[in-house]
């Protein structure tokens, strides 16, 4: 099993070539990606809202004080939720699918029957 040490947070200290993607001195939450980490990269959500790999030389791991850690983690979760597509429950999905099937049957039934003059 591959166990790579992950910092709770990293701070960007270099963004050369990635000026639009990374903000200098901003604190980022690295996403767990053992393969990337073993190759010398951190996976972070950049300014576009997408996660990308960046060289670990661009970051310095930092230890967050306990009073900051929870609000930071909460903020990261909220940002991810805001960026991810809305989840639809299975019951809502079933109703929507049933509605589409019903309307397509009535449409196709309408095509099969012609009025005779």
C-alpha positions in Angstrom: 0.0 0.0 0.0 1.3 3.4 -1.0 1.2 5.8 2.0 2.5 9.2 1.0 2.5 12.0 3.6 0.0 14.7 2.8 0.1 18.2 4.3 -3.2 19.7 5.5 -2.4 22.9 3.5 0.2 24.3 1.2 1.1 27.9 0.4 2.0 29.0 -3.1 5.5 30.5 -3.2 6.0 30.3 -7.0 3.6 30.6 -9.9 6.0 31.2 -12.8 4.3 30.0 -16.0 1.0 29.5 -14.1 0.2 33.1 -13.2 -3.4 32.8 -14.2 -3.9 29.5 -12.4 -2.1 30.1 -9.0 -2.0 33.1 -6.7 1.2 33.8 -4.9 1.0 33.4 -1.1 -2.5 31.8 -1.3 -3.2 28.8 0.9 -4.3 25.8 -1.1 -5.7 22.4 0.1 -3.8 19.6 -1.8 -6.1 16.8 -3.0 -4.9 13.3 -2.3 -3.2 11.8 -5.3 -0.5 9.4 -4.3 0.8 8.8 -7.8 1.2 12.6 -8.5 2.8 13.1 -5.1 5.3 10.3 -5.6 6.3 12.0 -8.9 6.8 15.4 -7.2 3.5 17.1 -7.8 0.6 18.4 -5.8 -3.0 18.3 -7.1 -4.7 21.5 -6.1 -7.9 23.3 -7.3 -6.6 26.4 -9.1 -8.3 29.7 -9.8 -10.4 28.2 -12.6 -12.1 25.9 -10.2 -10.5 22.8 -11.7 -8.0 20.5 -10.1 -4.6 20.3 -11.8 -1.1 19.0 -11.0 1.6 21.6 -10.2 5.2 21.0 -9.2 5.7 20.7 -5.5 8.4 23.3 -5.8 5.6 25.9 -6.2 4.4 25.2 -2.7 5.5 25.0 0.9 3.6 22.7 3.2 2.2 24.6 6.2 0.7 23.5 9.5 -2.6 25.3 10.2 -3.3 26.3 13.8 -6.1 24.3 15.3 -8.5 27.3 15.4 -8.0 27.9 11.7 -8.0 24.3 10.5 -11.8 23.6 10.8 -12.9 26.8 9.1 -10.4 26.2 6.3 -11.6 22.6 5.8 -15.3 23.8 5.8 -14.5 26.6 3.3 -12.8 24.1 1.0 -15.8 21.7 1.2 -18.2 24.6 0.4 -16.1 25.7 -2.6 -16.1 22.1 -4.0 -19.9 21.9 -3.5 -20.4 25.2 -5.3 -18.2 24.0 -8.2 -19.6 20.5 -8.6 -22.8 19.8 -10.5 -26.0 19.6 -8.6 -26.8 16.2 -7.3 -30.3 14.8 -8.0 -31.8 12.2 -5.7 -32.8 8.9 -7.3 -36.5 9.5 -6.5 -36.4 12.8 -8.4 -34.5 11.1 -11.3 -37.1 8.3 -11.5 -40.0 10.8 -11.7 -38.2 12.8 -14.4 -37.5 9.6 -16.4 -41.0 8.4 -16.0 -42.3 11.8 -17.2 -40.1 11.8 -20.2 -41.1 8.2 -21.1 -44.8 9.1 -20.7 -44.5 12.2 -22.9 -42.5 10.3 -25.6 -45.2 7.6 -25.7 -47.9 10.1 -26.2 -45.9 11.8 -28.9 -45.1 8.6 -30.7 -48.8 7.5 -30.3 -49.8 10.7 -31.9 -47.6 10.0 -34.9 -49.1 6.6 -35.4 -52.7 7.7 -35.6 -53.7 9.9 -38.5 -56.9 11.6 -38.9 -58.8 10.4 -41.8 -60.8 12.9 -43.7 
